[in-house]
């Protein structure tokens, strides 16, 4: 039986599997630009603290203006992670994260370089067919010359990824198919035999080598009741 094609995190056929995510691997997740309207809309919906939504209060504070919700920033990381890695990898669910740190304020217009580093990988003991990969994600603010200026986010987490499917040997597949066909033929033959009624066969009677029976109507039998040899003494 062949293994079905594994799907990526976005549902497309996967091209990366657990075996490809080796410790030491760094995956570039691109650069995201913080949109002012989206940043504030997210905060109003999910994190409406004044330094995220009130520009006047934020400007008069030590922040010097609005700053993004940390959960908005990590959402930007997640989108980059999906677009540039999970969309290609045979990703399953994640068992959780160990660290999430907001290291510096994020503001509208910031350009953030995103990457993920593979720290460790081992077969999953809880989910057969999957491997557990330990990852570190980072976001770095870029300067006008596109050089990293400051790390703004760091997170450590784990993800489950499917192991690469094993391709079946065509010869083994053919042998198995032939065995299945033979088994079906034998099963049908047995079922047919079981459905046939038993036919009574006529008694063929005595054969030439059978001894005569006492009381036989054969006139030449010495066991006839009228024969002297058949009489017993008193």
Phi and psi in degrees as a GROMACS rama.xvg file:
@    title "Ramachandran Plot"
@    xaxis  label "Phi"
@    yaxis  label "Psi"
@TYPE xy
-83.0096  152.171  UNK-2
-82.9148  131.506  UNK-3
-65.1933  153.708  UNK-4
-59.5588  134.107  UNK-5
-77.0861  147.704  UNK-6
-102.96  148.501  UNK-7
-78.9512  -179.632  UNK-8
-63.9502  -19.9203  UNK-9
-105.613  5.97729  UNK-10
98.2832  -10.2247  UNK-11
-79.9611  163.042  UNK-12
-58.2428  136.215  UNK-13
-81.5049  147.935  UNK-14
-120.035  -13.1352  UNK-15
-117.851  138.813  UNK-16
-129.423  177.418  UNK-17
-50.193  -42.8597  UNK-18
-62.9849  -22.3587  UNK-19
-83.3575  -18.2315  UNK-20
-94.8074  77.4289  UNK-21
-91.8843  147.783  UNK-22
-55.2052  136.635  UNK-23
99.8685  -14.0959  UNK-24
-73.1336  133.753  UNK-25
-115.224  130.622  UNK-26
-115.437  121.503  UNK-27
-76.3041  121.961  UNK-28
-103.076  15.3795  UNK-29
86.2957  -169.609  UNK-30
-123.454  132.592  UNK-31
-115.817  144.016  UNK-32
-108.451  131.187  UNK-33
-77.3006  118.802  UNK-34
-88.0039  128.51  UNK-35
-61.1845  -48.5089  UNK-36
-65.1879  -43.2063  UNK-37
-65.0216  -40.6225  UNK-38
-59.6347  -46.2185  UNK-39
-72.0231  -40.1456  UNK-40
-61.3897  -40.7757  UNK-41
-60.8044  -46.4735  UNK-42
-63.3977  -41.8063  UNK-43
-62.5961  -33.5832  UNK-44
-82.2727  -39.0211  UNK-45
-122.205  -21.041  UNK-46
-149.666  64.8583  UNK-47
-80.6499  53.1602  UNK-48
-80.6809  149.987  UNK-49
-59.4399  -35.2385  UNK-50
-76.4252  -3.23059  UNK-51
-101.091  -24.8968  UNK-52
-125.021  -21.8082  UNK-53
-105.101  101.915  UNK-54
-65.5637  -33.8019  UNK-55
-68.9835  -48.697  UNK-56
-63.4713  -39.8394  UNK-57
-65.2412  -38.0282  UNK-58
-66.4662  -32.6713  UNK-59
-85.9  -2.05636  UNK-60
-98.0188  178.84  UNK-61
-64.1997  -16.4205  UNK-62
-73.7672  -26.3322  UNK-63
71.7169  15.138  UNK-64
148.485  175.968  UNK-65
-63.4706  141.249  UNK-66
-123.825  152.819  UNK-67
-73.1617  147.78  UNK-68
-61.7732  138.828  UNK-69
-59.3417  -31.0442  UNK-70
-74.6249  -26.1495  UNK-71
-67.7019  -42.2179  UNK-72
-62.0598  -45.5721  UNK-73
-68.7838  -25.6728  UNK-74
-68.2162  -36.0507  UNK-75
-63.5103  -39.9169  UNK-76
-61.1375  -46.0519  UNK-77
-61.0708  -40.6217  UNK-78
-64.6262  -41.1485  UNK-79
-65.1099  -38.1549  UNK-80
-63.1133  -41.924  UNK-81
-68.6872  -46.8812  UNK-82
-63.1434  -39.1001  UNK-83
-106.324  -11.2927  UNK-84
-130.461  -57.3818  UNK-85
-64.3175  -25.8137  UNK-86
-68.2383  -15.4092  UNK-87
-110.563  -20.7779  UNK-88
-100.14  151.676  UNK-89
-77.3998  71.4496  UNK-90
-88.6754  139.256  UNK-91
-108.925  -156.047  UNK-92
-74.0498  174.257  UNK-93
-113.785  134.304  UNK-94
-78.0659  -5.37654  UNK-95
135.597  -178.426  UNK-96
-124.794  157.643  UNK-97
-106.556  -23.6722  UNK-98
-150.182  140.451  UNK-99
-146.207  113.192  UNK-100
-127.916  133.078  UNK-101
-100.855  107.665  UNK-102
-92.5394  -18.7954  UNK-103
-159.475  152.8  UNK-104
-64.0192  146.35  UNK-105
-113.868  134.715  UNK-106
-125.606  163.819  UNK-107
-57.5419  137.601  UNK-108
90.6807  -13.787  UNK-109
-61.1784  142.902  UNK-110
-109.373  120.54  UNK-111
-116.267  122.146  UNK-112
-85.4376  131.577  UNK-113
-117.549  138.953  UNK-114
-150.885  163.657  UNK-115
-136.344  138.155  UNK-116
-116.648  134.048  UNK-117
-83.1414  120.331  UNK-118
-99.16  -28.9847  UNK-119
-166.617  159.043  UNK-120
-154.331  137.138  UNK-121
-155.65  151.461  UNK-122
-59.729  141.224  UNK-123
-74.7044  133.893  UNK-124
-86.8389  -20.4534  UNK-125
-92.8176  -25.7629  UNK-126
-129.354  91.5024  UNK-127
-56.1265  140.602  UNK-128
89.1826  -4.12434  UNK-129
-121.544  159.153  UNK-130
-121.753  146.794  UNK-131
-96.6431  124.634  UNK-132
-114.972  127.747  UNK-133
-94.7968  129.228  UNK-134
-131.736  152.523  UNK-135
-121.006  125.829  UNK-136
-108.921  141.401  UNK-137
-136.513  153.269  UNK-138
-130.458  128.139  UNK-139
-119.881  128.402  UNK-140
-72.085  133.142  UNK-141
-97.7976  144.831  UNK-142
-85.6189  -178.707  UNK-143
-58.4415  -26.1936  UNK-144
-94.0635  12.6467  UNK-145
66.82  16.6012  UNK-146
-94.2011  141.607  UNK-147
-59.1268  132.815  UNK-148
-105.049  -43.2056  UNK-149
-157.741  141.327  UNK-150
-80.6061  127.036  UNK-151
-108.72  -19.7818  UNK-152
-149.759  142.849  UNK-153
-142.604  137.368  UNK-154
-144.06  141.896  UNK-155
-117.364  129.607  UNK-156
-153.367  174.899  UNK-157
-124.959  150.586  UNK-158
-136.754  149.709  UNK-159
-98.1363  132.934  UNK-160
-132.289  141.136  UNK-161
-72.0104  143.932  UNK-162
-72.7106  157.389  UNK-163
-67.2563  131.219  UNK-164
-62.1589  143.759  UNK-165
-87.7166  124.689  UNK-166
-73.7458  131.543  UNK-167
-74.0059  141.475  UNK-168
-70.8482  123.171  UNK-169
-54.9828  -36.9093  UNK-170
-64.6304  -41.1852  UNK-171
-67.2352  -37.0705  UNK-172
-62.9101  -41.5727  UNK-173
-65.412  -43.6603  UNK-174
-61.9843  -42.6523  UNK-175
-64.5638  -39.8067  UNK-176
-64.0791  -41.9425  UNK-177
-63.8966  -40.6171  UNK-178
-63.5422  -38.9243  UNK-179
-65.8424  -40.287  UNK-180
-63.937  -44.9585  UNK-181
-61.2716  -40.3078  UNK-182
-64.2604  -38.5066  UNK-183
-66.5748  -41.2193  UNK-184
-63.3159  -44.8555  UNK-185
-62.7776  -40.4861  UNK-186
-64.4496  -40.3405  UNK-187
-65.4567  -39.5917  UNK-188
-64.0648  -43.3608  UNK-189
-63.4078  -40.0423  UNK-190
-65.1398  -37.3197  UNK-191
-66.4359  -43.6567  UNK-192
-62.2583  -38.2443  UNK-193
-68.088  -26.8365  UNK-194
-82.8894  -13.5141  UNK-195
-75.3515  130.935  UNK-196
-73.6241  150.103  UNK-197
-77.6476  133.866  UNK-198
-105.332  126.333  UNK-199
-70.9033  130.564  UNK-200
-95.068  139.05  UNK-201
-66.9765  148.881  UNK-202
-71.7364  119.99  UNK-203
-72.9646  -8.74596  UNK-204
80.7087  177.826  UNK-205
-69.119  147.18  UNK-206
-95.0296  174.189  UNK-207
-63.1334  -25.5235  UNK-208
-90.8718  -4.3433  UNK-209
-74.6245  140.679  UNK-210
-70.3597  150.785  UNK-211
-65.5967  152.935  UNK-212
-100.021  140.422  UNK-213
-58.8634  134.133  UNK-214
87.2182  11.3961  UNK-215
-68.6712  148.967  UNK-216
-82.3039  1.76443  UNK-217
-66.5587  120.138  UNK-218
-66.5312  -20.2236  UNK-219
-90.4061  5.46025  UNK-220
-78.7414  133.904  UNK-221
-78.4981  -6.68372  UNK-222
-91.306  10.8599  UNK-223
-64.0755  149.577  UNK-224
-67.2623  -21.7858  UNK-225
-91.2945  3.62626  UNK-226
-88.1006  136.717  UNK-227
-62.3165  -34.1059  UNK-228
-65.2788  -20.3943  UNK-229
-81.9892  -12.1987  UNK-230
-82.4556  141.683  UNK-231
-104.754  143.397  UNK-232
-68.1768  160.787  UNK-233
